[in-house]
């Protein structure tokens, strides 16, 4: 009987599910399992994975449900036939910014686990607070205002930590937790991120933060690579920075560091090898860029309910409207990220408003595609005619920070004049192309300072490749317009890894941590083993001479539209 290949395990602890994936050294998926918090958990009553306190805008999850899920996924992997003794390394991905508060008994409880019992039943006393704030939490506006002002303004906070303050970021969350639950804060020995919580369980002791995920806290000085003492003092208050620094711990800079061997609990309960290594777990967004050998200046556009734009870049150019984080594996690179609340829902509303093109096609993506692709770029009939530029926000948006609403404008690319009025629009048909253009123009506006011309310098600055993921990636019109607006020297591709990008990225990270040669980067190792034809499909042209330059004027138009809408917001205050 042929010997089984070594395996590498990756876990993704997200809002609604925990997923586990096992891959071989050549990156082939052999086993996978998942646990859905609403459908599979017992005793917690979550809705879409969370509990809410609407009065205070709190959104949180029971930590014990995470433990129940981990027990469940490991059992399901076992039922799928995995031989845990062949697993060489484990890594994970966790929803960013969420935190877990360990009690003084936490470390001891991890070290004294009984292999005859599950995790959930044994770790109740390990936590000083039983809940983990979720990234959807919006209870920290007061704390965010303080963080934005503490170093001078939001620009200075972004320059130091990579981002302005956001409700979900862990620093403002810790500040509010200390104020609201002071006794529990004092009983807290360590604070984990969701990612380091995963590593801690497998390690059998509290694991350190990952060098990328730590950047989602508004506490880590990215350029200095250390905790920002001023921001620690804000979060800690009278409890002191020495105490908070102890709760946070040190941060290793090597994303592939060997944190230690797997806990003896897993050796005895699941027959893992004692030589199995635990690698740092990272955040879900950093892990997404590890689901393929993403090269600098490649871009990932996630087209789900929300829209997320990710790039790997050597440039650190922080701005309050964007996020910069350390790259999870490669020193000298950063992860650039844009997050929008309005994505798929906004496109669906336009789709549903369109009249039928063929019988029974009303409200279908077929109608949307035909309507969007039959219109000229920006609705222009000539190069100097007005451009149709709009904003489509069914939900309040964060980029830019405005209330829900729809705004339609006509922008003159010659005079730079902006006119507010829909008389030149054919509605609802013009919305089909305009909404996709609006979303892609916002990405181009905010990424234009970090893209570069191709090596031969004959083309304008733009991404090398555009990778589309999520439900919207299957839409031909969206792919086409994405290429027209954003460019892409080598074209637009659909990355098809199902819903497993984060778990795959974690598994690939485990492979790299164990099998890299001295000096070998993640991109080099995974790039040599990743079979492109199995995961991606070229779905649209990227850069098209003339059209790309036409949209350069529309970038200015969108910026003018946003200024006008924001001015109106201020006037209504």
C-alpha positions, 0 to 999 in steps of 0.5 A: 500500500502506497504511503500517504502524502504529508498534509497541511491543515488550514482553518477559516473561522469566519462570522457564519462558519468554521471551515477546515481544509487539508492540502498536499505539498503540491497544493491539492485539496484532499479533505475539507469540512465545515461547521455552520454556527446557525445550523450546527451549533447547539445552545447559542441561538445565533443569527448569521453567526452572531448575537446583537444588542441593537440598543448599543449597536453591539454585535458579538459571538459566543467564544464557546461556539468557536470551540464547539465548531472546532470540535465539530470540524475535526470530527467531520474531517475524521469522518472524511477519512483524514489521517491526522498523523500525516499532518505536518503543520497547521495554520488558520485565518480568522475574521479580522479585528475580533478579540477574545479575552482570556482569564488568568486560568487560560494558559493553564486550562489549555495545558491541562485539557483532558483528551477524553473530552471536547474543548467546549466542556473544558474551557469555560473558565479560560475566558474573562469575558464569554463573547468576541466582538464581531467586525459588524459591531458599531458600538465604538463611535465615541472611542473611534473619535478619540483614537482619530484625535489622539495623535492629532487627526485621522491622517496621523493615525493612518500614517502610524497604524495603516488605518483611521479608526473604525468601529470594528478595530480592536483598539477602540473595542478594547477601550470600550471593553475596559470602560464598560466591563472594568472588572472583567478587563482587570481579570483578563490575562491576555487578549487574542485576535480571532486568528491568534485564538485559533493558533492558541487552541492548537498550540496549547498556550496563548499564541502571539499575533500575526505580523499582518493581522496585528495591523487591524487594531489601531495600536501597532506602529507599522513602520516602527514595527512595535506597539504605539505607546501613545495609543496604548496609553489611550486604550489602557487609561488608568490601568496602565500601558505596562498591563496592556502590553502584557495582555497583548504580548510580543509579535514575531515578524516572521509570518512562517515562524514555528510557534511550537509543536501541537498540543498533546491534547490533539496528539492523544485525542485525534492522533496528530503527530507530536512533530506537527508544527503550529504556524501563525494564523492571520486575518481573513483578508490577509489570508485571501491574498495567500490563496494564489501566488499574488505578485506585487501590483496584482489586484483581487476584487471581491464581488460579494454582498460587500466589495473588497479590493486587495493588492500586494504592494511595496509602497506604504502610502496610508490614507484615511479612506484605505487600509494598509497592513503588513503582508502576512508572509513577505517582508517589504510588501504591504497589503492594500485594502479597500472595503465598501458596504455597498456591493452586490445588494446595490447591483441587485437593486438595479437589476431588479428595476430593469424591464425585460429584454426578452420574455421572462427575463425581467429582473435577471442577470441576463437583462442586466448584462445586455443592458450594461454592455449595450450602453457606451462607456459613461453614456458618452456619445462623443469624447467631449459629451457629458459623462454619466456618473452616479453613486449607489448606496442602499446602505450608509457607505464608509468610502466615502462616509455618507448616508444611504441614497442614489445620486446621479450627475452629468460631468463635463470632462472638458470644462470640469463642470458638474450638473445635478439632474437626471434629464439626460439619463434614460432610467432605469437602463442607464443605471446598469452600466453606471453602477458598475462603473461607479464601483470600479471608478472608486477602486481606481480613484483610491488605488491610483497612487500605488499602481505603477506602469508596466516594466516596459513603461509604454502603458499607463500605471495600472494593475498587472492582473485583475482577479475577480472572486465572489458571486459577482465574478461570474457576471460577464458585464461586470468583468468587462467593465472592470477591465475597461475601468481598472485596466490589467496589463495581462487581463481580467481573471476569475479565481474559482476556489469556491468559498474556500479562499481564506482556508486555502490561504491558511493551508498554503501558509502552513506548506510554506512555513514547513517547506521553504528553503532559506530565503524562499518567499511565499510567492516563489514556493507557491508560484512553483506549485500552483497550477494556474489552469485549475483555479483561474479563467481569463474572463475579460480583456484588461487594458484597452487603449483609449477606453482606459484613458477615457475613464481617467477623466471619469475618475476626476468626475467621480471625485467631483461627485463625491465632494458634491455629495459630502458637501450636501451632507455637511449642509444638512447637519 
